[in-house]
């Protein structure tokens, strides 16, 4: 059975989903990033509806709706006084006018776990897991099962795109390089989830301090203190860090899982995040100083020469002080 045939089988039941829409779709210990960093504004104008009603009008379960907001598919506005976000009625009308509604919208946020993902790709679950660990596709969110173990979820659309892009990886022997990487214990699932989460949050804010805060969220407190030695700047980064649009996970276990998965845990990834935080922090300091007791500001901003790294695709500061500014001693440092 081809991937297209599998998709047709699984999506054939979409016509009946409108009869089974609920305001919420509970998961055991749900802890995904699906509700983070949607497009919001500071005040809710007239002509908006609550998130629950918007989900029903769009034919989405609550978890699907929150994921759509996280992916930037649905624009929301912040309620006055810090209430829960709301959806403009014109946004609902726009989405309802799209071709194939409501099935097309539901399909864009349909997620699958390992077993269902393997069925979509017509491969064994073990092979699906190896491909995910190797970073061939990235999880978009996760939840905790009854044993409080992390269960990764993937967008069905992205799996279909991968199948069309890399069909040779769905059958036959695993490429030697990938096999060596997997045998060494590599697992890129959490790293790729973090990367996509950070990229989405960065795409939604032009504020330099908020952008720096997004980069800082991928570092644990010790790493952060080594890069940002000013305690007032660190406090400000925590204060302006974007919060999930629909609030933090409700359960303690879910919050703990989020706290464990958010910080980078590989030396290369940590260094990359430290570099990006340094760059964003330079831009933030040039824009305005972090607030201090008594209204005092920071020192004058200092221009940093940059050189284009073609391999990495980013601009890196030059000069002898880069590693010192990063507080990075390298892998082999004692």
Phi, psi and omega in degrees: 000132181281165178301319180297320179293321178297317179299319181296322179294316184286330182270355181294341180270004185295331183297334183270355187291332182296336180279351185236021181286133177240159180293335180214155177234096187291145170231149177295119177054045182305132183217029186285172176265015189296339184256013185272144163054043174284171179288121181224161168235171191281342182220143181269114179283176176296158179083034177238161178231159179293159184299320181298316179293320179298319179300317180295317182293335180266001178071031182242144167290161187300317180297322177294320179297314181296324177293321178298322176295315179300323181280354181082016180278336181232126178275136176235162177235146179286140178282149178296144181079012176080021179286184181292148183296156180232165184243127177298141178297329178291332176290319177298316179298319180299315182291324181290339180273354181289147181301136176082004180297140006267352186297322183296320179291316179299323181292329181291340180244012180287127180246153179223151174271197185296311184296310181292324178296320177296322178295320179297323181269356180059045177228169178286148178304325180296320178291322177302315180297320179297318179295321179292317179297327180281356177085018180292330173212160190245141173290148180258338179197184180203168170214170178257133178277187184298338178266009180062032174264145181289128175245114182280144177237145186235148175287128180299323179299319181291326176294319178297320179296320177297317181299321178287333184273325185229059184297334182292341180276353181271351181213162178081192183282147176292134179307144184305317181298317178293320180296318178297318180297316181292322179295336178279357178096011182296143176210106186266006186297308180294320180297316179292323176298315178299316183298314180294321179299314180295317180299319180292320179294320179294326183291347186254004180218132174267350184292123185295326179288324176293320178297318177296322179295324178297315178295321181294333182295343180270005180242141176286168185304324180292313179298318181298318181295330179288328180274318182247094185278350179276116183295331178290324176292319178298317179296322180291322178298321177293321184292322185265003180298131181298136177262156174304139183302320184256024175092169179285159175306142188288319187272154178297319180298320180294318179295322178294318179297317178298318180295329180281327185273337185290316182288143174298145183230003178250139183306318180294318180294319179299314179298318180298316180292325178294320178297313181295323177296319178300317179294314180294324180293322176301316179295322180294318180294327177291328181286312179191153177283156173291143180297146180228159177305134181083002177082011179288150180254178178276184180287175180294144178291149184237130180290138181243119177300147180230157175226140182281124175262106183293326182291315183274339180076022178224164175267128182246140176296148177253176175106163185292337188273004185299305181296326177295319179294327178284341185068027188261127181254356178089170184293323187269003182290145180275000000 
